[in-house]
Amino acid sequence: MKKLLLASVSVMAFVSAAANANVQPEKINLSSLINTAMTNVKMADVLPANDAHIVVKRQSKAILTEETQISLHNSLLALSKVEDAKGKEITDVADGE
């Protein structure tokens, strides 16, 4: 009985494999599939919201502004020291030293 059952299962598997081998795969037009997908799917809906580029842009702008202010402050201090030195020299010359 087991041999008969095994033989019938083997025959069914062989017939099924033979039937599936004769089926030709359906050809798909990839360009039309891609065009359909591009028109129907909005990338903003598919991709997660990622505002990293906006955050980085804001941070870099803030850092650049801060560094510019520091540089301008240092330049102003240096200019002030130069003017003080020139004023001191003028005062020293005027005093006759």
Summary of the structure (lengths in Angstrom):
residues: 97
radius of gyration: 41.5
end to end distance: 130.0
largest distance: 132.3
contacts: 154
relative contact order: 0.04
helix: 82%
strand: 0%
